[in-house]
Amino acid sequence: MLRPALNGLAAEERLRRFVKASAYPTLGAAARDMGVNGPTLVTQINRLARELGGPLLERAERGRPMKLTPLGKRVVRATTGWLSAP
């Protein structure tokens, strides 16, 4: 599942950042806590979405935190498994 996203420079970093960011209520909060520029994080997640064939997150709206799409949930599970493999 992750193969299309594993091409190019910093592929693993993009996946790690996406997994970490998915636990936050907003991408802005995730970027601040991770010490990453907000637009950089958004660009990386958008690239993953293009590579993997669909949106990974539903953006936060007033009074509602962002949440993973079904594809985003699968990507988090696959990435977590891939990163923890020996």
All heavy atoms as an XYZ file, in Angstrom:
652
protein
N       0.812     -1.200      0.000
C       0.000      0.000      0.000
C       0.855      1.263      0.000
O       0.497      2.244     -0.621
C      -0.910     -0.021      1.214
C      -1.348      1.354      1.608
S      -2.532      1.431      2.880
C      -3.570      2.637      2.127
N       1.950      1.254      0.708
C       2.789      2.445      0.841
C       3.759      2.642     -0.316
O       4.347      3.710     -0.444
C       3.590      2.383      2.149
C       2.783      2.354      3.435
C       3.712      2.187      4.625
C       1.930      3.586      3.576
N       3.914      1.638     -1.140
C       4.929      1.677     -2.197
C       4.912      2.970     -3.020
O       5.972      3.554     -3.257
C       4.789      0.459     -3.108
C       5.931      0.376     -4.107
C       6.028     -0.963     -4.752
N       6.424     -1.911     -3.711
C       6.111     -3.196     -3.715
N       5.424     -3.700     -4.691
N       6.502     -3.983     -2.742
N       3.742      3.489     -3.451
C       3.768      4.728     -4.243
C       4.351      5.924     -3.490
O       4.848      6.859     -4.099
C       2.294      4.970     -4.589
C       1.632      3.652     -4.444
C       2.394      2.932     -3.374
N       4.299      5.888     -2.156
C       4.795      7.009     -1.351
C       6.250      6.845     -0.946
O       6.817      7.737     -0.325
C       3.931      7.173     -0.110
N       6.849      5.731     -1.282
C       8.220      5.474     -0.837
C       9.265      5.878     -1.864
O      10.422      5.493     -1.759
C       8.384      3.998     -0.467
C       7.577      3.581      0.759
C       7.690      2.084      0.983
C       8.020      4.342      1.994
N       8.873      6.652     -2.833
C       9.804      7.135     -3.850
C      10.253      8.546     -3.506
O       9.517      9.319     -2.915
C       9.131      7.144     -5.229
C       8.772      5.750     -5.672
O       9.550      4.823     -5.515
N       7.580      5.601     -6.210
N      11.447      8.864     -3.908
C      11.926     10.233     -3.739
C      12.588     10.470     -2.403
O      12.585      9.634     -1.509
N      13.151     11.660     -2.303
C      13.842     12.059     -1.091
C      12.863     12.260      0.056
O      11.746     12.728     -0.146
C      14.602     13.370     -1.330
C      15.721     13.314     -2.362
C      16.270     14.701     -2.622
C      16.816     12.371     -1.891
N      13.273     11.911      1.240
C      12.525     12.146      2.475
C      11.181     11.428      2.526
O      10.274     11.851      3.232
C      12.334     13.640      2.708
N      11.038     10.323      1.807
C       9.774      9.585      1.809
C       9.425      9.098      3.216
O       8.291      9.260      3.666
C       9.844      8.416      0.832
N      10.390      8.516      3.900
C      10.130      8.013      5.244
C       9.775      9.162      6.184
O       8.875      9.034      7.016
C      11.343      7.249      5.776
C      11.100      6.660      7.152
C      12.273      5.844      7.654
O      13.054      5.309      6.845
O      12.407      5.737      8.889
N      10.456     10.278      6.051
C      10.173     11.438      6.897
C       8.743     11.928      6.695
O       8.050     12.253      7.657
C      11.155     12.561      6.599
C      10.916     13.802      7.440
C      11.888     14.913      7.106
O      12.198     15.102      5.913
O      12.322     15.587      8.041
N       8.279     11.982      5.448
C       6.891     12.403      5.182
C       5.897     11.475      5.855
O       4.929     11.930      6.465
C       6.618     12.440      3.670
C       7.184     13.631      2.963
C       6.654     13.757      1.550
N       6.931     12.595      0.706
C       8.073     12.377      0.082
N       9.072     13.236      0.210
N       8.230     11.310     -0.674
N       6.140     10.176      5.758
C       5.225      9.220      6.384
C       5.246      9.350      7.907
O       4.201      9.337      8.560
C       5.580      7.800      5.954
C       5.177      7.466      4.522
C       5.890      6.202      4.048
C       3.668      7.314      4.405
N       6.431      9.494      8.472
C       6.535      9.666      9.931
C       5.792     10.931     10.387
O       5.071     10.908     11.388
C       7.995      9.754     10.367
C       8.740      8.455     10.366
C      10.186      8.666     10.834
N      10.966      7.469     10.724
C      10.993      6.501     11.637
N      10.281      6.616     12.735
N      11.745      5.431     11.452
N       5.997     12.004      9.652
C       5.329     13.259     10.025
C       3.817     13.143      9.898
O       3.082     13.669     10.731
C       5.849     14.415      9.178
C       7.210     14.880      9.605
C       7.664     16.065      8.800
N       8.954     16.551      9.293
C       9.656     17.476      8.698
N       9.224     18.041      7.578
N      10.807     17.871      9.200
N       3.345     12.466      8.863
C       1.908     12.292      8.711
C       1.327     11.515      9.896
O       0.316     11.919     10.475
C       1.557     11.582      7.394
C       0.131     11.147      7.347
C      -0.889     12.090      7.296
C      -0.207      9.809      7.386
C      -2.216     11.694      7.286
C      -1.529      9.413      7.374
C      -2.538     10.364      7.327
N       1.972     10.420     10.264
C       1.477      9.618     11.390
C       1.448     10.454     12.661
O       0.460     10.454     13.397
C       2.318      8.337     11.579
C       1.984      7.642     12.888
C       2.113      7.399     10.401
N       2.518     11.176     12.913
C       2.579     12.002     14.122
C       1.530     13.116     14.077
O       0.821     13.353     15.065
C       3.981     12.594     14.282
C       4.220     13.237     15.623
C       5.680     13.567     15.829
C       5.885     14.149     17.220
N       7.281     14.494     17.464
N       1.387     13.772     12.946
C       0.427     14.875     12.813
C      -1.010     14.402     12.955
O      -1.872     15.151     13.413
C       0.612     15.576     11.470
N      -1.276     13.153     12.587
C      -2.656     12.650     12.623
C      -3.234     12.602     14.037
O      -4.440     12.543     14.205
C      -2.734     11.266     11.981
O      -2.104     10.287     12.780
N      -2.383     12.667     15.037
C      -2.840     12.632     16.427
C      -3.233     14.013     16.963
O      -3.758     14.115     18.069
C      -1.755     12.035     17.312
N      -2.994     15.053     16.207
C      -3.269     16.424     16.655
C      -4.634     16.897     16.157
O      -5.128     16.400     15.155
C      -2.186     17.370     16.132
C      -0.873     17.237     16.862
C       0.041     16.255     16.508
C      -0.555     18.085     17.907
C       1.243     16.118     17.172
C       0.647     17.962     18.581
C       1.536     16.979     18.213
O       2.724     16.855     18.887
N      -5.203     17.911     16.821
C      -6.499     18.434     16.367
C      -6.410     19.271     15.096
O      -7.378     19.373     14.347
C      -6.994     19.275     17.549
C      -5.759     19.649     18.304
C      -4.784     18.522     18.087
N      -5.237     19.875     14.851
C      -5.037     20.681     13.639
C      -3.619     20.470     13.129
O      -2.718     20.109     13.887
C      -5.231     22.191     13.900
O      -4.188     22.641     14.776
C      -6.606     22.514     14.492
N      -3.425     20.739     11.851
C      -2.072     20.654     11.299
C      -1.184     21.757     11.854
O       0.019     21.561     12.028
C      -2.110     20.708      9.774
C      -2.677     19.466      9.098
C      -2.740     19.668      7.586
C      -1.866     18.232      9.437
N      -1.768     22.908     12.161
C      -0.997     23.992     12.760
C      -0.418     23.594     14.106
O       0.765     23.841     14.384
N      -1.236     22.950     14.941
C      -0.758     22.485     16.247
C       0.313     21.422     16.076
O       1.327     21.421     16.780
C      -1.915     21.941     17.073
N       0.115     20.529     15.128
C       1.103     19.481     14.871
C       2.430     20.094     14.431
O       3.490     19.725     14.935
C       0.587     18.523     13.805
N       2.361     21.033     13.509
C       3.583     21.667     12.999
C       4.337     22.378     14.123
O       5.561     22.239     14.235
C       3.237     22.642     11.878
N       3.618     23.112     14.958
C       4.274     23.819     16.070
C       4.978     22.841     16.999
O       6.135     23.034     17.359
C       3.257     24.645     16.854
C       2.925     25.971     16.232
C       2.103     26.847     17.163
N       0.839     26.226     17.565
C      -0.270     26.226     16.832
N      -0.282     26.814     15.646
N      -1.370     25.654     17.268
N       4.279     21.776     17.402
C       4.870     20.820     18.339
C       6.024     20.037     17.726
O       6.937     19.626     18.426
C       3.811     19.845     18.845
C       2.947     20.437     19.942
O       3.152     21.607     20.322
O       2.049     19.715     20.422
N       5.968     19.815     16.421
C       7.028     19.061     15.761
C       8.186     19.957     15.332
O       9.206     19.475     14.851
C       6.474     18.313     14.541
C       5.540     17.190     14.922
S       5.078     16.094     13.548
C       4.236     17.182     12.442
N       8.033     21.274     15.482
C       9.087     22.203     15.079
C       9.261     22.282     13.575
O      10.363     22.464     13.075
N       8.132     22.149     12.855
C       8.143     22.166     11.397
C       7.329     23.364     10.936
O       6.332     23.728     11.561
C       7.499     20.868     10.844
C       7.412     20.875      9.336
C       8.244     19.653     11.339
N       7.734     23.958      9.842
C       6.967     25.041      9.244
C       5.612     24.483      8.801
O       5.554     23.429      8.160
C       7.769     25.568      8.046
C       7.107     26.717      7.362
O       6.026     26.584      6.819
N       7.779     27.848      7.376
N       4.507     25.164      9.131
C       3.158     24.708      8.797
C       2.959     24.415      7.322
O       2.483     23.328      6.960
N       3.301     25.353      6.434
C       3.142     25.076      5.003
C       3.969     23.871      4.522
O       3.546     23.142      3.629
C       3.608     26.371      4.338
C       3.307     27.423      5.354
C       3.619     26.763      6.680
N       5.118     23.641      5.139
C       5.927     22.475      4.773
C       5.193     21.192      5.114
O       5.137     20.253      4.307
C       7.290     22.518      5.493
O       7.988     23.687      5.086
C       8.119     21.278      5.204
N       4.613     21.131      6.304
C       3.864     19.947      6.718
C       2.671     19.713      5.797
O       2.428     18.591      5.354
C       3.411     20.073      8.175
C       2.639     18.887      8.745
C       3.485     17.617      8.705
C       2.180     19.197     10.169
N       1.939     20.768      5.492
C       0.782     20.650      4.595
C       1.230     20.148      3.223
O       0.599     19.252      2.637
C       0.032     21.994      4.483
C      -1.005     21.959      3.377
C      -0.623     22.341      5.815
N       2.320     20.688      2.705
C       2.839     20.261      1.405
C       3.206     18.779      1.432
O       2.904     18.038      0.495
C       4.060     21.110      1.009
O       3.648     22.472      0.886
C       4.680     20.639     -0.290
N       3.849     18.338      2.492
C       4.243     16.935      2.594
C       3.028     16.013      2.651
O       3.004     14.964      1.997
C       5.141     16.717      3.810
C       6.503     17.338      3.638
C       7.387     17.140      4.847
O       6.922     17.014      5.970
N       8.688     17.128      4.613
N       2.019     16.397      3.409
C       0.819     15.569      3.511
C       0.048     15.578      2.197
O      -0.464     14.539      1.759
C      -0.042     16.008      4.712
C       0.695     15.643      6.013
C      -1.423     15.351      4.663
C       0.070     16.161      7.271
N       0.000     16.720      1.533
C      -0.662     16.779      0.222
C       0.059     15.891     -0.792
O      -0.579     15.244     -1.624
C      -0.748     18.212     -0.286
C      -1.778     19.027      0.448
O      -2.684     18.496      1.091
N      -1.654     20.340      0.383
N       1.383     15.858     -0.725
C       2.146     14.988     -1.634
C       1.813     13.524     -1.375
O       1.599     12.745     -2.309
C       3.647     15.230     -1.484
C       4.462     14.322     -2.378
C       5.924     14.619     -2.328
N       6.651     13.622     -3.113
C       7.949     13.653     -3.295
N       8.687     14.628     -2.784
N       8.541     12.704     -4.001
N       1.758     13.140     -0.095
C       1.379     11.768      0.233
C      -0.003     11.441     -0.309
O      -0.226     10.353     -0.848
C       1.392     11.556      1.753
C       2.737     11.413      2.431
C       2.554     11.358      3.936
C       3.460     10.177      1.926
N      -0.939     12.364     -0.155
C      -2.303     12.137     -0.640
C      -2.306     11.899     -2.153
O      -2.987     10.996     -2.647
C      -3.197     13.321     -0.272
N      -1.545     12.695     -2.886
C      -1.449     12.501     -4.347
C      -0.833     11.148     -4.674
O      -1.313     10.422     -5.542
C      -0.615     13.612     -4.988
C      -1.353     14.900     -5.213
C      -0.562     15.861     -6.105
N       0.842     16.031     -5.725
C       1.293     16.852     -4.787
N       0.449     17.623     -4.123
N       2.585     16.948     -4.536
N       0.243     10.809     -3.983
C       0.943      9.554     -4.261
C       0.090      8.337     -3.919
O       0.181      7.302     -4.586
C       2.253      9.497     -3.461
C       3.286     10.498     -3.925
C       4.475     10.621     -2.997
O       4.386     10.248     -1.799
O       5.514     11.125     -3.456
N      -0.729      8.451     -2.888
C      -1.509      7.307     -2.408
C      -2.939      7.288     -2.938
O      -3.697      6.377     -2.634
C      -1.481      7.267     -0.880
C      -0.077      7.046     -0.312
C      -0.067      7.212      1.195
C       0.460      5.675     -0.708
N      -3.321      8.303     -3.695
C      -4.582      8.243     -4.416
C      -5.814      8.817     -3.754
O      -6.925      8.490     -4.164
N      -5.652      9.682     -2.762
C      -6.836     10.307     -2.184
C      -6.524     11.073     -0.921
O      -5.411     11.009     -0.390
N      -7.523     11.796     -0.425
C      -7.313     12.590      0.786
C      -7.048     11.703      2.007
O      -7.644     10.638      2.145
C      -8.613     13.377      0.943
C      -9.630     12.624      0.154
C      -8.886     11.897     -0.932
N      -6.151     12.171      2.852
C      -5.782     11.432      4.058
C      -6.431     12.013      5.304
O      -6.594     11.311      6.304
C      -4.259     11.439      4.223
C      -3.465     10.859      3.047
C      -1.977     11.046      3.276
C      -3.821      9.407      2.818
N      -6.777     13.295      5.238
C      -7.348     14.001      6.388
C      -8.565     14.812      5.974
O      -8.616     15.326      4.855
C      -6.328     14.984      6.974
C      -5.065     14.430      7.581
C      -4.069     15.559      7.809
C      -5.359     13.720      8.876
N      -9.503     14.911      6.893
C     -10.557     15.913      6.771
C     -10.105     17.066      7.645
O      -9.886     16.886      8.848
C     -11.894     15.371      7.270
C     -12.481     14.309      6.376
C     -13.807     13.790      6.905
O     -14.440     14.465      7.746
O     -14.180     12.692      6.481
N      -9.926     18.213      7.052
C      -9.376     19.360      7.775
C     -10.281     19.779      8.932
O     -11.500     19.602      8.888
C      -9.180     20.547      6.834
C      -8.198     20.292      5.722
C      -6.784     20.138      6.305
N      -5.834     19.730      5.311
C      -5.035     20.547      4.657
N      -5.078     21.831      4.881
N      -4.181     20.073      3.790
N      -9.672     20.388      9.927
C     -10.401     20.899     11.079
C     -11.301     22.046     10.639
O     -10.958     22.814      9.738
C      -9.421     21.384     12.145
N     -12.450     22.115     11.256
C     -13.360     23.235     11.050
C     -13.675     23.806     12.418
O     -13.390     23.184     13.441
C     -14.638     22.761     10.363
C     -14.415     22.282      8.941
C     -15.688     21.791      8.283
O     -16.773     21.919      8.889
O     -15.597     21.277      7.166
N     -14.282     24.941     12.423
C     -14.605     25.596     13.691
C     -15.293     24.622     14.648
O     -16.337     24.073     14.341
C     -15.522     26.785     13.422
C     -15.767     27.655     14.617
C     -16.565     28.842     14.220
N     -15.806     29.601     13.223
C     -15.480     30.867     13.352
N     -15.861     31.525     14.406
N     -14.805     31.470     12.418
N     -14.635     24.386     15.775
C     -15.204     23.526     16.802
C     -15.067     22.032     16.541
O     -15.563     21.224     17.310
N     -14.403     21.654     15.455
C     -14.241     20.238     15.147
C     -12.800     19.981     14.727
O     -12.297     20.621     13.812
C     -15.177     19.824     14.009
C     -15.154     18.335     13.702
C     -16.038     17.963     12.527
N     -15.602     18.521     11.259
C     -14.625     18.047     10.504
N     -13.944     16.997     10.887
N     -14.307     18.618      9.352
N     -12.121     19.037     15.398
C     -10.734     18.760     15.033
C     -10.654     18.021     13.697
O     -11.641     17.443     13.234
C     -10.238     17.871     16.169
C     -11.462     17.206     16.693
C     -12.580     18.202     16.498
N      -9.484     18.045     13.095
C      -9.301     17.267     11.869
C      -9.417     15.795     12.223
O      -9.250     15.390     13.373
C      -7.956     17.571     11.219
C      -6.756     17.051     11.937
S      -5.264     17.424     11.000
C      -4.057     16.703     12.098
N      -9.741     15.001     11.214
C      -9.800     13.557     11.438
C      -9.327     12.836     10.194
O      -9.314     13.386      9.089
C     -11.191     13.112     11.854
C     -12.253     13.256     10.809
C     -13.579     12.746     11.346
C     -14.609     12.680     10.228
N     -15.843     12.082     10.679
N      -8.915     11.609     10.412
C      -8.425     10.785      9.316
C      -9.573     10.316      8.434
O     -10.648      9.974      8.930
C      -7.698      9.562      9.871
C      -6.374      9.814     10.568
C      -5.925      8.569     11.310
C      -5.323     10.249      9.570
N      -9.325     10.265      7.147
C     -10.250      9.626      6.221
C     -10.023      8.115      6.331
O      -9.036      7.670      6.942
C      -9.978     10.074      4.772
O      -8.669      9.615      4.404
C     -10.097     11.586      4.611
N     -10.888      7.304      5.733
C     -10.620      5.860      5.742
C      -9.246      5.521      5.142
O      -8.527      4.677      5.682
C     -11.767      5.284      4.904
C     -12.902      6.242      5.159
C     -12.229      7.601      5.199
N      -8.860      6.201      4.055
C      -7.533      5.989      3.479
C      -6.461      6.404      4.471
O      -5.454      5.705      4.648
C      -7.372      6.758      2.169
C      -5.988      6.694      1.511
C      -5.597      5.255      1.181
C      -5.946      7.577      0.267
N      -6.642      7.527      5.132
C      -5.682      7.996      6.123
C      -5.479      6.997      7.246
O      -4.347      6.760      7.693
N      -6.565      6.366      7.696
C      -6.460      5.349      8.754
C      -5.639      4.157      8.268
O      -4.809      3.628      9.011
C      -7.852      4.884      9.180
C      -8.616      5.932      9.958
C     -10.022      5.444     10.272
C     -10.827      6.555     10.928
N     -12.207      6.158     11.185
N      -5.865      3.739      7.022
C      -5.102      2.616      6.472
C      -3.620      2.973      6.350
O      -2.746      2.145      6.620
C      -5.680      2.179      5.125
C      -7.038      1.515      5.263
C      -7.480      0.764      4.019
N      -7.335      1.470      2.765
C      -8.252      2.264      2.212
N      -9.409      2.473      2.814
N      -8.021      2.848      1.049
N      -3.346      4.204      5.953
C      -1.952      4.647      5.809
C      -1.265      4.677      7.174
O      -0.120      4.242      7.305
C      -1.872      6.013      5.105
C      -0.457      6.582      5.154
C      -2.354      5.892      3.665
N      -1.945      5.172      8.197
C      -1.358      5.188      9.547
C      -1.048      3.766      9.995
O       0.054      3.487     10.493
C      -2.284      5.912     10.554
C      -1.839      5.655     11.993
C      -2.323      7.400     10.271
N      -1.996      2.836      9.815
C      -1.758      1.448     10.218
C      -0.584      0.837      9.448
O       0.287      0.199     10.026
C      -3.019      0.597     10.013
C      -4.058      0.753     11.090
C      -5.126     -0.319     11.020
N      -5.794     -0.389      9.724
C      -6.871      0.312      9.376
N      -7.425      1.134     10.239
N      -7.410      0.163      8.183
N      -0.576      1.045      8.134
C       0.492      0.473      7.310
C       1.841      1.078      7.655
O       2.841      0.356      7.743
C       0.172      0.686      5.834
N       1.883      2.379      7.873
C       3.140      3.044      8.198
C       3.657      2.592      9.550
O       4.844      2.305      9.714
C       2.978      4.574      8.173
O       2.539      4.963      6.870
C       4.275      5.277      8.514
N       2.763      2.500     10.523
C       3.165      2.067     11.859
C       3.727      0.659     11.808
O       4.767      0.373     12.407
C       1.962      2.157     12.817
O       1.484      3.505     12.835
C       2.342      1.741     14.223
N       3.075     -0.224     11.044
C       3.580     -1.581     10.894
C       4.917     -1.621     10.184
O       5.835     -2.339     10.581
N       5.042     -0.830      9.125
C       6.284     -0.790      8.353
C       7.435     -0.258      9.189
O       8.542     -0.806      9.162
C       6.062      0.097      7.121
C       7.266      0.299      6.286
C       7.943     -0.630      5.547
C       7.957      1.535      6.092
N       9.012     -0.032      4.900
C       9.036      1.289      5.209
C       7.750      2.836      6.552
C       9.915      2.291      4.807
C       8.620      3.824      6.139
C       9.686      3.544      5.290
N       7.175      0.785      9.987
C       8.244      1.368     10.802
C       8.656      0.466     11.968
O       9.796      0.542     12.422
C       7.811      2.738     11.334
C       7.669      3.828     10.285
C       7.046      5.081     10.907
C       9.006      4.151      9.636
N       7.741     -0.379     12.427
C       8.070     -1.235     13.556
C       8.605     -2.601     13.114
O       9.016     -3.401     13.950
C       6.861     -1.423     14.465
O       5.835     -2.121     13.773
N       8.604     -2.871     11.813
C       9.123     -4.153     11.310
C      10.638     -4.221     11.518
O      11.333     -3.211     11.395
C       8.785     -4.315      9.834
N      11.152     -5.411     11.827
C      12.598     -5.554     12.043
C      13.417     -5.305     10.799
O      13.059     -5.377      9.719
C      12.765     -6.994     12.517
C      11.470     -7.674     12.332
C      10.446     -6.646     11.992
